[in-house]
């Protein structure tokens, strides 16, 4: 049997394993080059996925300081289902993979954003795909952080100002509802800033929300670009922009920039594909 077929046959056997096996940890290998960490999930002969974490500016980045683990999860696990945003989001049976990034305290820190990509051949890409990259705190609710889904077979990408757990889900919620949720979450995050910093950012966000309501999607994207530009310019001085393993710092700039990224993705999807 050709090597590639052996690889996919092994993968298929792993993905249809019993619920007990699906709860077991998977092997993970990590390599670091500069500000980028490359992760392979699964065995060398039959990898299930690879993950890339590209940091804007990291300190103490190493395999040990990332604290990465992975496991196959059970599709009908009630504890997991309770963490998803309703019944219109779901795991694909071909890729029930949960990746946890939980750096140990005192090692890793970074400024602004981490650019995340999960790539797998277990899923099939189609134009206008409903696959999305979701993130959650440990044991917390998952939310969509997608800023792109590309071919190859599926490359789900997003940005974040922190960690720790990631899933690729099929999301068939109304896109307008997703946009509203993301813009509201952005409003909540902006409101945590000092009033002098929050006011101009909220003005841009509100303008984007109004433009979406009126179907002026390109105007909405332009307003969010302006919000991101001001955040980027103020980051590190007036707006905190550092994440540190174990706490003790707040990456407001990173979380706002990530919120803008994913809101723009959903607004563009609404413009191109409708609700």
C-alpha positions as CSV (number, residue, x, y, z in Angstrom):
1,X,0.0,0.0,0.0
2,X,1.4,3.5,-0.9
3,X,2.8,5.4,2.0
4,X,0.2,8.2,1.7
5,X,-2.7,5.7,1.8
6,X,-1.2,4.1,4.9
7,X,-1.1,7.5,6.5
8,X,-4.7,8.3,5.8
9,X,-5.9,4.8,6.7
10,X,-4.1,5.2,10.1
11,X,-5.8,8.6,10.5
12,X,-9.2,7.2,9.8
13,X,-8.8,4.4,12.3
14,X,-7.8,7.0,15.0
15,X,-10.7,9.3,14.3
16,X,-13.3,6.5,14.5
17,X,-11.8,5.1,17.7
18,X,-14.0,4.3,20.7
19,X,-15.1,7.2,23.0
20,X,-12.6,6.0,25.6
21,X,-9.7,6.2,23.0
22,X,-11.1,9.6,21.8
23,X,-10.5,11.0,25.3
24,X,-6.8,10.1,25.3
25,X,-4.0,12.6,24.7
26,X,-2.3,12.7,21.4
27,X,1.4,13.1,20.7
28,X,2.5,16.7,20.0
29,X,5.8,17.9,18.7
30,X,6.8,21.6,18.8
31,X,9.6,23.5,17.1
32,X,10.4,27.2,17.5
33,X,12.1,29.6,15.0
34,X,12.2,33.2,16.1
35,X,8.7,34.4,16.9
36,X,7.0,31.4,15.3
37,X,6.1,28.1,16.9
38,X,5.2,25.1,14.6
39,X,3.2,22.3,16.1
40,X,2.5,18.8,14.7
41,X,-0.3,16.8,16.3
42,X,-0.3,13.0,15.9
43,X,2.5,10.6,15.0
44,X,5.2,11.4,12.5
45,X,3.8,8.8,10.1
46,X,0.1,9.9,10.5
47,X,-0.2,13.5,11.6
48,X,-3.7,14.7,12.3
49,X,-3.0,18.4,12.0
50,X,-0.4,21.1,12.3
51,X,-0.7,24.4,14.1
52,X,1.3,27.6,13.7
53,X,1.6,30.3,16.3
54,X,3.2,33.4,14.9
55,X,3.8,36.1,17.6
56,X,4.1,39.8,16.9
57,X,6.7,40.1,19.6
58,X,7.4,37.2,22.0
59,X,9.9,36.7,24.9
60,X,10.8,33.3,26.4
61,X,9.2,31.5,23.4
62,X,10.1,27.8,23.6
63,X,8.4,24.4,23.3
64,X,8.3,24.0,27.1
65,X,7.0,27.5,27.7
66,X,4.0,27.0,25.4
67,X,2.5,24.1,27.3
68,X,0.7,22.6,24.3
69,X,-1.4,19.4,24.5
70,X,-4.0,17.9,22.2
71,X,-6.7,15.3,22.4
72,X,-9.6,13.8,20.4
73,X,-12.9,14.6,22.1
74,X,-16.2,12.8,22.1
75,X,-18.8,14.5,19.8
76,X,-21.7,14.1,22.3
77,X,-19.8,15.0,25.4
78,X,-22.3,17.2,27.4
79,X,-19.6,19.2,29.1
80,X,-18.1,20.2,25.8
81,X,-21.4,20.8,24.1
82,X,-22.4,23.2,26.9
83,X,-19.3,25.3,26.0
84,X,-20.4,25.8,22.4
85,X,-22.5,28.8,21.3
86,X,-25.7,26.8,20.7
87,X,-26.7,23.9,18.5
88,X,-25.8,25.6,15.2
89,X,-22.1,25.1,15.9
90,X,-20.7,21.6,15.9
91,X,-17.6,19.5,15.6
92,X,-17.1,17.6,12.4
93,X,-16.8,13.8,13.1
94,X,-13.7,13.8,10.8
95,X,-11.9,16.2,13.0
96,X,-12.8,16.2,16.8
97,X,-9.6,17.7,17.8
98,X,-9.1,20.0,20.9
99,X,-5.7,21.8,21.2
100,X,-4.8,23.4,24.5
101,X,-2.1,26.1,24.8
102,X,-1.6,26.8,28.5
103,X,1.9,28.2,29.1
104,X,3.3,27.6,32.6
105,X,3.7,30.7,34.7
106,X,6.9,32.7,34.6
107,X,8.1,31.8,31.1
108,X,6.4,33.2,28.1
109,X,5.2,36.8,27.4
110,X,4.3,38.6,24.2
111,X,3.0,41.9,23.0
112,X,-0.2,42.5,21.0
113,X,-1.2,39.5,18.8
114,X,-0.6,35.8,18.2
115,X,-1.6,34.7,14.7
116,X,-3.0,31.2,14.9
117,X,-3.5,28.6,12.1
118,X,-4.8,25.1,12.4
119,X,-4.3,23.1,9.2
120,X,-5.7,19.6,8.5
121,X,-6.3,17.3,5.6
122,X,-9.1,15.6,7.6
123,X,-11.6,18.3,6.5
124,X,-12.5,19.3,2.9
125,X,-12.5,23.0,1.9
126,X,-15.3,24.4,-0.2
127,X,-15.9,28.0,-1.3
128,X,-17.8,29.8,1.4
129,X,-17.1,27.1,3.9
130,X,-18.8,27.2,7.4
131,X,-15.7,26.0,9.2
132,X,-14.4,28.4,11.8
133,X,-11.6,28.7,14.4
134,X,-13.0,28.9,18.0
135,X,-11.1,29.7,21.2
136,X,-12.0,29.4,24.9
137,X,-10.4,29.8,28.3
138,X,-9.9,26.5,30.1
139,X,-13.3,25.2,30.8
140,X,-15.0,28.3,29.4
141,X,-17.2,29.2,26.5
142,X,-15.9,28.9,23.0
143,X,-16.1,32.0,20.7
144,X,-15.3,32.5,17.0
145,X,-12.0,34.2,16.4
146,X,-11.7,33.4,12.7
147,X,-10.1,35.9,10.3
148,X,-9.6,33.6,7.4
149,X,-10.4,30.1,6.2
150,X,-8.1,29.0,3.3
151,X,-7.6,25.9,1.2
152,X,-5.2,23.1,1.9
153,X,-7.4,21.1,2.7
154,X,-8.6,23.5,5.5
155,X,-6.5,26.2,7.1
156,X,-8.5,27.9,9.8
157,X,-6.9,31.2,10.9
158,X,-7.4,33.8,13.6
159,X,-5.7,36.1,16.0
160,X,-5.8,36.4,19.8
161,X,-4.3,38.4,22.6
162,X,-4.1,35.3,24.8
163,X,-4.8,31.6,25.1
164,X,-5.8,28.7,25.8
165,X,-8.1,26.1,24.0
166,X,-8.9,25.8,20.3
167,X,-11.4,23.9,18.1
168,X,-12.4,24.0,14.5
169,X,-16.2,24.0,14.3
170,X,-18.8,24.0,11.6
171,X,-20.8,27.2,12.2
172,X,-24.2,27.6,10.5
173,X,-25.5,30.5,12.6
174,X,-27.0,33.5,10.8
175,X,-24.0,35.6,9.8
176,X,-25.8,38.8,10.8
177,X,-26.2,37.4,14.3
178,X,-22.5,36.5,14.4
179,X,-21.5,40.0,13.3
180,X,-23.8,41.6,16.0
181,X,-22.3,39.3,18.7
182,X,-18.7,40.2,17.7
183,X,-19.4,43.9,17.6
184,X,-21.0,43.8,21.0
185,X,-18.1,41.8,22.4
186,X,-15.8,44.5,21.0
187,X,-17.9,47.2,22.6
188,X,-17.6,45.4,26.0
189,X,-13.8,45.2,25.6
190,X,-13.4,48.8,24.6
191,X,-15.5,49.8,27.7
192,X,-12.8,48.5,30.0
193,X,-10.4,51.2,28.9
194,X,-10.0,54.6,30.4
195,X,-12.8,56.9,29.1
196,X,-10.4,59.1,27.1
197,X,-9.1,56.0,25.2
198,X,-12.4,54.3,25.0
199,X,-14.4,57.1,23.5
200,X,-12.7,57.4,20.0
201,X,-12.5,53.6,19.7
202,X,-16.2,53.2,20.5
203,X,-17.1,55.9,18.0
204,X,-15.4,53.9,15.2
205,X,-17.1,50.7,16.5
206,X,-20.5,52.3,16.6
207,X,-20.0,53.7,13.1
208,X,-19.2,50.2,11.9
209,X,-22.3,48.8,13.6
210,X,-24.5,51.4,12.0
211,X,-23.0,50.8,8.6
212,X,-23.7,47.1,8.9
213,X,-27.3,47.8,9.9
214,X,-27.7,49.9,6.7
215,X,-25.9,47.3,4.5
216,X,-22.9,49.5,3.9
217,X,-20.4,46.8,4.5
218,X,-17.3,48.4,3.0
219,X,-17.9,51.5,5.2
220,X,-18.1,49.2,8.2
221,X,-14.8,47.6,7.3
222,X,-13.2,51.1,6.9
223,X,-14.4,52.1,10.3
224,X,-12.9,49.0,11.9
225,X,-9.7,49.6,10.0
226,X,-9.6,53.1,11.6
227,X,-10.3,51.5,15.1
228,X,-7.4,49.1,14.6
229,X,-5.1,51.8,13.4
230,X,-5.8,54.0,16.5
231,X,-5.4,51.0,18.8
232,X,-2.1,50.0,17.2
233,X,-0.8,53.6,17.5
234,X,-1.8,53.8,21.2
235,X,-0.7,50.3,22.2
236,X,2.2,50.0,24.6
237,X,1.7,53.6,26.0
238,X,-2.0,54.5,26.6
239,X,-3.4,51.0,26.0
240,X,-1.8,48.0,27.6
241,X,-0.5,45.4,25.2
242,X,1.4,42.7,27.0
243,X,0.3,39.1,27.9
244,X,2.3,37.2,30.5
245,X,2.0,33.6,31.4
246,X,0.5,33.2,34.9
247,X,-1.2,36.6,34.8
248,X,-0.1,40.0,36.2
249,X,-0.6,41.9,32.9
250,X,-3.4,42.8,30.5
251,X,-3.3,42.7,26.8
252,X,-6.1,45.1,26.0
253,X,-4.6,46.1,22.6
254,X,-4.2,42.5,21.5
255,X,-7.8,41.6,22.4
256,X,-9.2,44.7,20.7
257,X,-7.1,44.1,17.6
258,X,-8.2,40.4,17.5
259,X,-11.8,41.5,18.0
260,X,-11.5,43.8,15.0
261,X,-9.9,41.0,12.9
262,X,-12.7,38.5,13.4
263,X,-15.5,41.1,13.1
264,X,-14.1,42.2,9.7
265,X,-14.0,38.5,8.6
266,X,-17.7,38.1,9.4
267,X,-18.7,41.4,7.9
268,X,-16.9,40.5,4.6
269,X,-18.6,37.1,4.7
270,X,-22.0,38.8,5.2
271,X,-21.3,41.1,2.2
272,X,-20.2,38.2,0.0
273,X,-22.6,35.5,1.0
274,X,-25.5,37.1,2.8
275,X,-27.0,35.8,6.0
